Amino acid sequence: MNSPTELTAWKKLADHQQEMNSVDMKSLFEADSKRAEKYTAQAAGWTLDYAKNRANKKTLSLLTDLVKEAGLEHAIKGMFSGAHINNTEDRSVLHIALRASQAQESLMVDGVNVLAEVRATLKQMEKFVAQLHSGEWKGHTGKTITDVVSIGIGGSYLGPKVVAEALTPYAQDSIKVHFVANIDGSDITGKLKQLNPETTVFVISSKTFGTLETLSNANAARDWFLSNGGSEASVSKHFAAVSSNVEKAVAFGMAEENIFPMWDWVGGRYSLWSAIGLPVAIAVGMDNFYGLLDGAHQMDEHFRTAPFEENLPVIMGALGVWYINFHNAQTHALIPYDHYLRALPAHIQQLDMESNGKANLLNGDGVETDTGPIIWGGAGTNGQHAYHQLLHQGTRLVPVDFIAPLASHNPIGEHHAQLFANCLSQSQALMVGKTLEQAEQELRDAGATAEQVAKIAPHKVIKGNRPSNTLLTDKMTPATVGALIALYEHRTFVQGTIWGINSFDQWGVELGKVLGTDIFNRLVSDSDNSALDASTQALIKAFKKAQS
Ligand SMILES: O=P(O)(O)OC[C@H]1O[C@H](O)[C@H](O)[C@@H](O)[C@@H]1O
């Protein structure tokens, strides 16, 4: 595909943006008493209220034209049929298959029924999880397993960690699940201190089984096990792996039956639904893991079949493009008003920024537009007392997604009503703002002098007209958490399709890895560094001096 700037709808949207510049969202509500009702869509247990956007009927109709012209219908068909839409790696993109295996018999891709492979892996996971939960799985001294440590990084860490945390109310209590990711020795050292090698199982999650951080931590875990009573022969009782590189996992000392497969057609940041989600299944049980898959599948079906005008990932994706490309929004914030979902922004950050942080079109030409925004955010209400100031009065436009359950898992006192009230009041404040007249009146009412009013009132003005979406669900359950993450996965795909980029490779992370190995070799040897830039030379020197 060529640059989206050549699409008719893109050009019309550029003109339309000029018209909308002078329109305040409040006036859109005043002009249409049914706006809230009209600008609401539902799917898979979620309701999206997108009424608080700088968009009218014409905006939405042009955005729908844009996704159509960009070929989204064809792209969705390609994804769901297993076409090699990851064109630079010549691979299918089938995270949707990982959650379809209970609802659908077969999906033939390159001559293989991938759903049969998915089902076989789920059975393998069921057996492993049941053995751990029942206490049948024993450590090398015959003791029952009490702790599982998941070692992985990137997509082999963030998704499972965020979902395990999101489903805390569903945690079973026979096994405690821990996560280690960073190559900073403090991460694994801190975890190991709390653990008993006789009762701990490590799950090494790495699609490639070649990631430096994960292998270093896996080796540290094995050394700890061996120097605390374990033997080479008993490594298989305490280590399991999730990987598409069985050979390397076997070489590490894993028993083949403890290696859970991964496939080329699952990208790391889309892999929590595969055996990479094993730590989630151990934490909350297989039934809840199936619930998670089912929720995501419901969202997949919605995305695949719903008209674009009612399609949550399409609406959210297109509105995102509206702000990024036509209002120069550089970032997008996610603010969950749910304590257990507090780490969601980190997962969606990887999902979106690794997918759409690209500068080349599918045909290799450079893009002419901005692509993926900086994704950030954190838990409401905490952020209100920290960075929301910039959302309300800063110079940058930051579209926000507010995410909230209607009911809490921990309904104490008025906490949930207070939490929910804060969520609503933030989106309301972003939209309505405060005029100078209101600020002046407020000060006068509080007894300020005319001089004080003149001095302070300008600082209290909040321009408003700042857009947000609100996503509501009855309760955070395995199914609604699954559907929510699938919604963001598809939103990312919608935007990548509009921009004409490949959302499923990540070549940009490679250079840093290669240079990291080179610098590591220089840190631990007496190499000649004179050909390096002066800054890197000086930093290497500082490190070496500190070690001597
Ligand atoms: O699962 P692994 O092969 O260990 O990869 C872990 C992570 O490393 C890479 O650097 C990629 O950027 C991620 O997309 C990936 O999830």
PDBQT file of the ligand as one rigid body, heavy atoms in Angstrom, charges set to zero:
ROOT
HETATM    1  O1  LIG A 601      10.488 -14.744  23.951  1.00  0.00    +0.000 OA
HETATM    2  P1  LIG A 601      11.841 -14.276  23.571  1.00  0.00    +0.000 P 
HETATM    3  O2  LIG A 601      12.324 -14.929  22.323  1.00  0.00    +0.000 OA
HETATM    4  O3  LIG A 601      12.808 -14.458  24.709  1.00  0.00    +0.000 OA
HETATM    5  O4  LIG A 601      11.760 -12.750  23.265  1.00  0.00    +0.000 OA
HETATM    6  C1  LIG A 601      11.461 -11.813  24.253  1.00  0.00    +0.000 C 
HETATM    7  C2  LIG A 601      11.286 -10.423  23.667  1.00  0.00    +0.000 C 
HETATM    8  O5  LIG A 601      12.511 -10.003  23.130  1.00  0.00    +0.000 OA
HETATM    9  C3  LIG A 601      12.635  -9.201  22.000  1.00  0.00    +0.000 C 
HETATM   10  O6  LIG A 601      13.628  -8.266  22.196  1.00  0.00    +0.000 OA
HETATM   11  C4  LIG A 601      11.401  -8.612  21.377  1.00  0.00    +0.000 C 
HETATM   12  O7  LIG A 601      11.523  -7.241  21.226  1.00  0.00    +0.000 OA
HETATM   13  C5  LIG A 601      10.130  -8.950  22.088  1.00  0.00    +0.000 C 
HETATM   14  O8  LIG A 601       9.065  -8.839  21.176  1.00  0.00    +0.000 OA
HETATM   15  C6  LIG A 601      10.166 -10.330  22.668  1.00  0.00    +0.000 C 
HETATM   16  O9  LIG A 601       8.922 -10.617  23.270  1.00  0.00    +0.000 OA
ENDROOT
TORSDOF 0
